[in-house]
Amino acid sequence: MTDTKLLQKIEDMRLEMSDQFQAHEQLTHESVVAVSQRLDDYIIQYYKQSGKKCRDLLVANGY
């Protein structure tokens, strides 16, 4: 998945989590937690993907 698509998915999940929280008014409600965990997965994927690009750029430039 491209960085742009991942960032859009992260934003979509963030909004969904906010909607779930407003609907249930509990951060510990199972639907809020489920969305939060999926959001975490996308954030981790983004940082892994971004970090690799950064490392590749540094290596390519002799750092």
C-alpha positions, 0 to 999 in steps of 0.5 A, spaced: 500 500 500 502 506 498 504 512 503 498 516 501 493 510 501 496 508 508 495 515 510 488 516 508 486 509 511 489 511 518 485 518 517 478 514 515 480 509 521 481 515 526 474 518 524 471 511 525 474 510 532 471 517 534 464 515 531 464 509 535 466 513 541 461 518 540 456 512 539 458 508 546 461 514 550 466 509 553 473 508 550 473 501 553 467 499 549 469 493 544 467 496 538 472 502 540 477 497 542 477 493 535 477 500 531 483 502 535 487 496 534 486 496 527 488 503 527 494 501 531 496 496 525 495 501 520 500 506 524 505 501 525 505 499 517 506 506 515 512 507 520 515 501 518 514 503 510 516 510 512 522 508 516 525 503 510 524 508 505 528 513 510 534 508 511 534 506 504 535 513 502 541 514 508 544 508 505 544 510 498 547 517 500 553 514 504 550 515 511 
